[in-house]
Amino acid sequence: MDDMNSRQLARTWPFKRYKAFERELRDAAATWFSQKGLAAHTKMRYCLKSLENWPQNIICNEVAEYIRQEHERNLGKDSFPLHKYLHHGLSSQAMVFNLVGPLIVKKDLEPLHVIFEEAGIPWPTGDVTAGFEYDDRAVFNEDSGQPTSIDLAISGEETGRIFIEAKLVEREFGGCSVFSGGDCDGRNPVLYGLEGCYLYHIRRKYWERMNEFGFGETALGSGPICPFISYYQFFREALFALKKDGYFVLLHDERNPTFLKVSMDGKESGSWPFLMESVPAEYANRIGRVTIQQLVSAIDESGRHHDWIDEFKQKYGIA
């Protein structure tokens, strides 16, 4: 390869490029909206015309009604937020509503049970329920603003709740807005002093939880650069789950190279294996991942949801 130029070398990259993955999903969403005769954005055919049309982005009418009722029931509580891009065909919130919502309204969580068991995540005991947008302000002392909210929580009668973060086309785990807003120089306050961290100053307990569970002692947690800069969401949600005596699970699209890439010889790379290196060994079995495709297969194999799962596969371009 020494005599190749950069363009030729680019074609030898062994992994799928992110832009190709995103293009596939955009095309699938645009086709689905068109076939349904729905009004789409003039320049982005994979997005509905306006946010108020978000129910049209939901496959099952009974799921859209369930979401509407849950949102209205929580108005004024800063909980169960509907994302401002819920009308977007590539919205992760819409995706998880479409994939898990029918299981909730039909009271059939067994496909989730199957894939979590395969991933080594214990299923809660007793009467098991699932709900979207779980939060608890006390965990991080988030006494104002939007608290840390988990996309989906599966609960039983005892400890062991499963907290799930859903990702579709995201390119990251979500960074710290204080840094992106220009109020932080990016240095790790563990090394340079907590008094320099705005979040610590307003008495958020993010760093307290990092220390409580030993994340601050890992290579990333103790390095010169603050781990919250690029991975704020991962640490908040993983620590949230641990503080609640639960499990944290990433639900992601296996085609998205951001989170996981596997080489021909089986070596894994991507943000997920990198971040797992920052999880103390004693908590590694309480943090895991499953894919959208695994759940789709489990739903297919159950034989109980052919009224909507085929349309889900069409909407998201899943073969």
N, C-alpha and C positions, 0 to 999 in steps of 0.2 A: 504493500500500500504506500510505500515511500514516494512513489512517483505520481500519486494522485493529488489533485487539487482539492480545495475544501468542498466544492460542489459534489465532486465524485465521492469523497469520503462521507458526505452527508447521506448519500444513498445507501451506504453500507451500515448505517446505524442499526443495530439489531433489535431495537425496541420500536413500538408504535409511537409516533409523535402525537403530542397532545392535540395539536390543531386538527389532525385527521380524525381523532376521536370526537372532538367537539363538533366537527362538520357533520359527522354521521348522525349525531343526536339532533342537531339543528334541522337536518333534512327530514328526519323521521317526524319531528314535532310539526314542521311546516306541512308535511303531507297529511298528518292526522287532522290538524285544524282545517285544512282545505277540504278533506273528505267529509268532515262534519258540517261544512258550510259556515264556519265560524269567522267572525270579523277579526282579522289579524292586523298587526301594526304594518303600516305601508312599507317601511324599510326593513323590518324584521319579521318575516312571515312565520317565524317560529315563536312569536310572542303575540298574545291576544291584544286587542286594541286598547283596553284600559283595565286597571286593577279591579274595577267594580264587576268585571266579567269573570273573575277568578273561578266561580263555580263551574264554568264551561271547561276549565282545565282539569276538572275532576271527572274520572270515568263513570263512577257510580253516583246516581242522584242521591241515594240514601246516605252516602258518605259525605257529599257536599252539605246535606242538611244537618248531619251530625256535627260537622266542623262549624257550621254557622251557629248552631245551638251552643256548642262549647265556648265559642268565642264570645257570644252575647252573654252567656252566663258568667263570664269572667271580666266583663267590661268594668273598668275602674279599679282593677286589682293589679295592673301591670303584669298580668300573666296571660297565657295562651295568646301570644302575639301572632298576628297574620303578617307574614313578610311582605314588604312593599313590592316584591316581584313574584308574588304568588300566581299572577296571570301569565308568567313566563313559562314557555314549554319546557325549559331546562331547570326550572325551580326545584331545588332539593326538597323543600317543604311540600310542594305539590306532589313530587314523586313518592315521598313516604306516605302521604295521605292516600295516594292511589294504590300503593303496594300493600300497606298494612291496614288502612282504613276499612276495607271490606272484611278483613279478618276480625276486626274489632266489632263492627256492626252485626256481623253474622255469628259472633261469639265462637270463633274457631281459631284458636291460637296454636293449634298443633303443628302447623308448618314451621312456625318460629321455634317451637320446642325442639323439633327435629334438627334444625341447623345449629342451634346453640349447643345442643348435646354433642353434635359432631365437632364443634369448636372447643369443647371442654368447658363450656360455661354452664354451671348448674342451673337447672330450671327451678323457679320458686315453688314452694310447697303449698298445699291447700288450694283454696279458691284463687285462681290466677286471673288478673285483669291487666289491661294495657290502656295507656292514655298518652296523648300527645302533650308536649310542652310542659314538662315537670320542672318546678323550681322550688327553692327554699332559701330565702334571704339570709337566714341565720348562719348558713355554712361559711360564707365569706363576709358576713356583716355588710351585706349590700342593702343598706337602709334607704337608698333612693335610686331613681332611675330604673332601667331594665335589668333585672337580676340575671344571673347565669341560668339559662333555660335549656333543658335537655329535650331533644326532638321527640323521644319516645321512651317511656318507662314501663317496664313489666314488673308487676308487683304480686306477691303472694301473701300468706298470713304471717310469715316470719321474716327475718332479715334475709338478704340475698337478692334484693331488687336489681334488675338489669337496666342500666341506663344506656341508651343507644343514640349515637350521633350519626345522622344520615348525610352522605355526600354523593353528589352526582357529577357535576362538572367543575367543582371547586379546584383551584390550583394550589390551595394552601390550607392550613388548619386555622388560619385567622390570627392576625398579630395584634399587638397592643395599640389601641387608639391614642394613648398618651404619647407614645413614641412617634407614630405617624403624624400626630398633631403638632409635633415640634417642641414638646415640653419635656423631652428626655433625651439624653445623649447616648443611650443604648448600653451604658456600662452596667454590669451586674451589681446590684446593690448588696448582694451577699459579700462581695469583695470590697466595694467602694463606699459602703454605708447606706443603710436603709433610709436615712433621713433625706437622701437624694431622690427617693421614689415617691411620686405624687400619690400613687395608689396606697402606699403605706401611710403617707401623711393623712389621707382621709379615712384611715383606719379600716381599709379592706384587709381581710385576713389571708390573702393569697400566699404571701411569704410565710406566714405562720403555718399554713397547711403544707407548703413545700418542705419546711423543716420537720413538721410533725411526721411526715411519711418518708423522709429521707431523700426526697428528690433533689434537694439542694446539695447533696454530697456526691451526686453523679458527675460525670465529666461535663455534660452540657450545663447542668444546674450550678456547677461551681466555677465555670469558665469566666473569662473576662467580659464576654458579651451576654447581656440579659436574655435568658431563654424565652421570655415573654414577647420579645420583639417579633418573632415569626411564628411562635407556637403557643401563644397565650391561650387560645381556645382549648388546645389539647390538654394543657396542664390544668386549667380550670375544671374541665369536665372530668378528667381522670381523678383529680383530687376530690371533686364533689362526690363522685361515686364511692370512693374509698371512705370518705368521711361519713357517708350514709350506710356504711357496711354492705355496699353493693359491688356490682361489676360494671366496668365500662367497656362498651363494644362499639367499634366503628362498622357501620353498614355502608359499603362503597361499591361503585361499579368496577368490575374487574378489568374493564377496558381502559380506565383512567390511569395513565402512567404516573400521575403525581404521587399516588400513595403506595403503589407496588409495581415493580418491574422484576421480571424473572429472566435471567440469562439462559442460554442454551444448556449450560452445565448446571442449572438449578440454583445459581446464586441470586439472592434477593437484594434489591436496592429500592430506593424510594423513601418518602418521608416516614412511612409506617415502621419499617425495620430500624431506621435511624432513631426514631423517637422511642422505640422499645428499649434501646440501649440506655435511655435515661430513666427507665423504670427500675427501682430497686428490686433485686431478685425475689424478695419475699412477697412482692405484690404482682409479679409478672403473670401469675395464674388468674388474676382478677381483672386483667385487661386483655382484650382480644378483638378480633375482627371477623366479619362474615361478609359475603358479597350479595349484591342484589340478585345476581344470577343464581346463586345457591338457593335463595328464598323463592325465586320464581320456579326453580326446578322442584322444590319441596311442595309448593302449591300445586303445580302441575301433577305431581305424582300422587297427591291426595285424592285427585279425581272429583273434588267437591266444588271447584271454583272456575269451571270452564265458561261460565257466563260472563267473566270479565278479564281473566288472566291473559287470554289470547290478545285482547285489545291492549292490555298493558304492554305486552311484548311488541306490538305494532307501534304504539305511541313512543316507546323508547328505543326502537330499533334493535331489539334483542332477538337473535335468530332462534 
